[in-house]
Amino acid sequence: MIIPHLRERGEPPFYHLAPFYKINLLLSLLFYKPHQLTDGGPMARPLYLQYLPAFEAAATLGSIRGAAEALNLSPSAISLQLKKLGEATEIVLFEKSGRNVVLTQAGREFSNAVALTLSQLESIARASRVKNFGDQPASLAVSLPAALGIAWLTEAVVEFAESRNIPNLTINEASAASGVDWEVNDLAVVYDNPPFPGKTWRRLSEVRLRPVCSPILFPRLDLQHRDRKLNGITLLHEDQGEEWAKWALAARVDLQGSGRVRVRCVAQAVASAVQGRGIALVSDVLTRNHLSEGRLIRPFPTSINAACEYYILWPKDRDEDLTVRSFVRCLLDHLPPLR
């Protein structure tokens, strides 16, 4: 078995390997089960990295409830993530010990392998960045819509700057193209509609609006009767309520008797929905992390088109700029394919 052998040596096990082979071997540690890491082993299985925080918290705290409190999730969401991680790896990671959970032997090997692999990958990535991206701009300024930045885009932009060794990153805020200050910004992501004079643009994502709410609010929804209603449920919205009215007509849902809360930023609607304060009508682009982690659910399948979509813009005279092209490619890699 390779993983225990690496752990027992207590020294960098890949020091003498060529960089490309190092990366392949390290990735194999993430994509193969520990008990199958032998030459000529089976095909790699994808590992869902988004479940590792739940795994680490449960392993460290020895409690599903403790992990839920640490990550601000429900215990059922933690259990679901651990179940999916176990199914993906085909490893029994935990066993019960009273009200607590403890790692199995295979779970401990998996935990050690992940920690070792991530450490080695980070070292190799740093070395590669120095070699491949040494000649990069000293600064980058990007304008983002606040809600999209809070949801996930800020993290992607910061990762991009770090990977290119850009020491000075500025993230500004604007939702529409008219609000972007091109005196200080190199690129912008906007929630708007073209044309954008003097700029090159690329559509990042269509925006389909769907109701989302916390799992704790779901039992209050009256979905069993033929005439579906949201009586007594708070509707969270950024506009005057036109989008909720449009959705209700498409979904054939009665909004009479529902409460209304208008927020200044759609990020506030998402946050209130996560807290169980109502239902928000928002895009999956903003809620995908919450949905995958079990913080939010979709109580209705019906969706509607939003008034605008997300675009990335940059000045036309920078069409051949390598940093601009790399940035656009980076953002597209973070998004699901356009339909």
N, C-alpha and C positions, 0 to 999 in steps of 0.2 A: 504494500500500500504506500503510495507516494506521500500523502499528506502527513501521516505520523512521522515518516522519515525526515521530512523537511523540518517539522516542528522540533524534533529531538536534536538536530544538529546545532541549532542556535546560532547560525551564521547565514549571511546572504547566500542562498543556494544557486543564484543565477549569475554570479559575478563573471564567470568566464564565457558566458554564452553571447552570441551575436545579438544585437538589439531586436531584430525582427523575430528571431526565434524566441527570445525572451518574452516578447509580447504574446506570441501564440501560446506559449506554455502557460503564461500567467492567465490568459483568457480561458484556457482549458480548465484551470482550477475553479473559475467561476461557473463554467458551463457544464462540467461533469460532476457526477455524484462522487463523493469521497471514496466510497468502496469500489469504484470502477475506474479509478485513475491508473490504468496500466496501459502499456503499449498494445495497440490493436483493440482498444476498448470500443464500446458502443458509440453511436452517434450522439453529438452534444444535444442537450436539452436547454431551452431558454430559461434563464433564471430571472425572476421578476424582482429587479433591484429595489422597486418602490416599497417592497415588503420588508426590507432589511431593517429600517428603523424600528418597526414593531418587534421584529425578532430580537434585535439588540436590547431593546427596553425590557422585554419579557425575560430574556436571559440574565440581564443584570439585576433586575428587581425581583425576579422569581415569582411574579404575580401578574395575571392578566389585568386585574383592576389597577394595579400600580402602573403598569405600562400604559393603560388607557388614560389615567390621570396625567402622566408625564407627557403624553403626546396630544392631550386634549381631544381624545377620541372616546367613543363608547366601548365598553368591554366587548360587545358583540362585533364591533369593527375590528378590534385587535384579533379576536378569535378567527374572524374571516380571513384576515391577512395571513395569519400563521397557517391556517388551513391551506390557502392557495400556495404559500411558499412550500409547505410540505408536499403538496401535490406536484408542484413544478420540479422539485428535487427528488421526489420519491424517497424521502428520508423521514423517519419518525424523529422529530426534533426535540420534543418535550414529553415528559411523563408527569402525571399528577403526584403531588406529595401533600396530602391533606387539601387545604384550600390553595396551595401554591403550586407552581410548576417548576420543574428542574430539567436541565438539559440531559438528554440521553448521551451515551458515549458517542453515537454518530452525530448528535447535535453539537457536542463539544468539538469534535473534529471539524465539522462544518464551520463553526464559529471561528476557530483558529485559522482555517483555510481562507475564509473571507477576509479576516483581518490582515493576514500575511499577503494575500493577493493584492488588496487595495493599496497596501503600503508599497509594494513593489511596483505596481502600476503608476502610482504617483511619482515615484523616483524616476521611472523611465519617461513619463510624460514631461517632467520638468527638464530632463536632459534633452528630449526631443524639441521642446519649445525653444531652448537656447540655440540649438543647432539650426532649426528650420525657420524660425521667425525672429532672427536677431535684428534684421533691418526692417523695423516697423515704426509707424508714426509714434510720436511722443505723447499724443493725446487723441481722444475721441469723445465727441459730444453727440448724444442721441436723445431725441424727444420721444416720449411714450405716453399713451393714455394711462391715467392713474390706475384704473381698474385692471387693465391688462398687465401693467407692471407689477401690481400687488399679487396678481394671480400666479404668474410664473415668468413673465418676460424679463423682469429686472435680473433675476438669477441667470437667465440665458445670456444677457448682455454682459454681466460681470464675468461669467465663465469665458465668453469670447475674448474679452480684454485680457484676462489672465493668460489664456492660451496663446495669445499673440504678443505677450510681454509689453502691452501698452500700459505705461505707468500711471497715466492721468486720464481717468474716465469721468465724464460728467453726464448725468441722466437728468434731463429736463422733462417737464410735463405739459402736454397739450393733447386734446382729444381730436379736434378738427384740424385740417390742414391750414386754415386761416389763422390758427393760434400758434403755429410753429415759427419761431424766430430763426430765420436762416442766416442771420449774422453770427450766431453762436453754435448752431447745430450742423453736424455733418450729414446725418440721416434722421429720418423720423418715421415712426409707425403711427398711423392715424386711423380713426374710426370716421369714415367719410365716404364720399363718392367722387369719382373722377368726372371731368378732367382736372389735372393739376398743372397749370401753365408753368413752363420753364423747368419742370421736374420729370424725371423718369420714375415710373411707379411699377410695382408688382403686387398683385393681389395675394395676400397671405392666407386669408380664410374667409369663406362665406360665413354669415352670422344667422344661425337658426335659433330662435328663441323657444325655450321649453320651460315649463314650471319646474322648480326644484324646491325641496323642503328638507328639513331634518327628519330622520327616521322617527324621532320622538313625537313629531306632529302628525305623522301618517294616520294613527288610529282615530284622529278627530275628523278626518275627511270622510264625507258621506258619498262613498263610491258604490254602494251596494244597490241603490235604487236606480230605476230606469232614468228618472229625471235627476241628473247629477247636479249638485249644488255645492257652493263654497260658503254657505251661510255661517257666519261667525268666525270665518278665517280671515286673517289680515293679509291683504295683497300688497306686496312691496314693489314700488315702481319709481322710475326716474322721470318719466314724462307726465303728461296730464291724465294718463290712464287709457290713452288710445290703443296702446299695444295689448293691454289686458282685454279690452273690448273686442279687438280683432281676434285674439286667441280664443276668447269665450265663444264667439260666433263659429269659428272653425271647429272647436272641440264640442260644441253643443253643451256647454256648461253654464248654469245659471249663477251669476255673480251677485244677485240680489241678497242683501243682508251681510255682505262681507265688509270688513273694515279696509281702509285705505291708508297707507303710509307712503308719502312721497319723499324720496331721498335725493340729495344733491349729486351723489356719485353712485354708480351702479355697484361699486365695491361695498358700499354700505348695505345695499340690498342683499348681496351675497352673504356678508357677515351676519346680518340679522336672520337670514334663513338658516345658516349653520347653527345659530344660537336657539333655533326653534321658535322664533318670534313671528313667523309668517311664511308665505310662499313668494318666491321671487321668480320673475319671468326673464331669464337671462340665457346667454349663449353657453354652449358646452366649452367653447374656447376659454371662458372665464372660470368654469366650474369643474373641469376635467379632473384636477387633482382631488378635489373634495369628493367627487363621485367615485373615483377609484379607491379612495381611502374609506368610503362608507360614511362620510360626514353628511353627505347629501344624497337624496334619491330623487328619481323622476316619478311622481305619482300619476302622470298622464303621458300617453305616447304622442299626443298631438304637438306639432311645432309649427311656427310661422316664420316667414322671412322678416328680418329686421330692416329698418329703413336704410342702414348703411352697412358697409363691410370694412374689414381691416386691410390696409394697404401699407407698404413700405415705400418711402419716397427718398430721392436724393437728387441733387442738382445734375442737369444733363451733362455738364462739363466734367463730371466725375464717373461717367459710364465705364471707363476702362480702369478705374482705380481698384487695385487689388484688394485693399481693405474693404471697400464698399462691396465688391463682389463676394468676398469671403463672409462678410456680415450677413448679406442676404441669404447665402447658402446655409449659414448657421441657423438662422431663424426658420427657414423652410424645413430643416431637419428636425426642428422641435415641434412641428405641426403635423397633424394627419393630412393625407393627400387631399387635394381639392377634388370635389365631385362634379 
